[in-house]
């Protein structure tokens, strides 16, 4: 069984850290034998952990550390460093020296650790750098960890229309809050996507609309309202857009069972409407 | 009040020989004609009820607010009644409602595999990875194959990108793995290895929403409705001042959560899970 020590250095103390780390440990059975205690590294609040692992592997360990980091940072608590070390006495002996480096760089530090160079390819992927003979550094690289929101090239076909029908629901079946990540195809207009994607809502009823409000709401939620000027043009370039369902756009369809609703009365031709003016 | 207010006029004509009650509820949206897309749509700001005599024609003026903050305020712009209402039942903050997608919106790629595991990878990738490991450890896969699969999983360094998530889904598609990651195994996983009610019910809520959204299947619909009820109860609990009432709401929510968990295997009956 391998023993591995690591210390998480924080910008401020927080009582929630213990339970947050405990929760992550629960999700990672490889590290179920991990003790946690509050401590200090130099003048900074820190959490010291000791893990006993049956089949230790650096890739899995780094995933475990990154999970702890992301769970803690979700609570808006900043982690400045994570130090992985072998012997606590030697770590404290070198605190004064280490702090100089720690103030300049933020990441994972491997201090006095006997690295297994058979896993060199893994260490290369995480950009391990040697700072001193017994001190290695891996930057947090949070920018590279950012969610890669890949939008998929999608044609406004019948399949696409059927897919959108399901997520948008009907007056009787509720819509689900889903956003479809699509990239439009050059040579197609936004209007084609809207017409296909929301066909059940934008019906061809002379007196009832919906297309304009869907287009403008969609564009404003995608922060691309400027496209309202070009919505019917066949665009030269692809656009990345989240096609939000009605529920996502905070829109609902009129209740079909309400007999007094003006919408239903118009559909049934019991009421005629005309001369609608906005801004009177 | 937030928002820009203006009036909308509309002429109503009773086309029948009987008196008609006409309601125009708060939230009804009236949009500009498509030739005037750069103008704001109007959201009716209060409930209106009219009684029209047989064949009566009447013009009415309705109070409204603008739905689109950054478009031009309309002045005598021709409009159209829509079948849509803005969801402003519990808010007066119109612009907040119309400018951001609702909290809890799940983003999906059109090519997402409609299997329960793919939905879990999409909504809670870390938990999906743990579930996969759990599933294969409980399966009858031979040891060398098991080691190979675990190594493949461990080589995925992060689940933030769609590419990495797709790798996990690809591993799960392996014939020897696939039967270990059905809804009934997911239920076992939650019972054995999870224990934080709020987090777990939130995970299941997102998963079920993803599944129901993609399939619109009746079996998933009931679970979706139940999971929404749990969310509502927990929200009500946050604002409840009395401790005993708080405890009551929690108990009801937990019971509903247990019902969802017990019923999760139902999702295996939906054809697409095979």
Interface residues (C-beta under 8 A of the other chain):
Chain A: X23 X26 X27 X28 X29 X57 X59 X60 X62 X63 X66 X67 X125 X126 X145 X146 X147 X148 X149 X150 X151 X152 X154 X160 X163 X166 X167 X169 X171 X173 X176 X177 X178 X179 X180 X181 X182 X201 X203 X207 X208 X209 X210 X211 X212 X213 X214 X215 X216 X217 X220 X221 X225 X228 X229 X231 X242 X244 X245 X246 X247 X248 X249 X250 X251 X252 X253 X254 X258 X260 X261 X262 X263 X265 X266 X269 X270 X271 X272 X273 X274 X275 X276 X277 X278 X279 X280
Chain B: X6 X7 X8 X9 X10 X11 X12 X13 X14 X15 X16 X20 X21 X22 X23 X24 X25 X27 X28 X29 X30 X31 X32 X33 X34 X37 X38 X39 X40 X41 X42 X49 X52 X59 X61 X64 X67 X68 X69 X70 X71 X73 X74 X75 X76 X77 X78 X79 X80 X81 X82 X83 X84 X85 X86 X87 X88 X97 X98 X99 X100 X101 X102 X104 X105 X106 X107 X108 X109 X110 X111 X126 X127 X130 X133 X154 X155 X157 X158 X160 X161 X162 X163 X193 X194 X195 X196 X199 X209 X210 X212 X213 X214 X215 X216 X221 X224
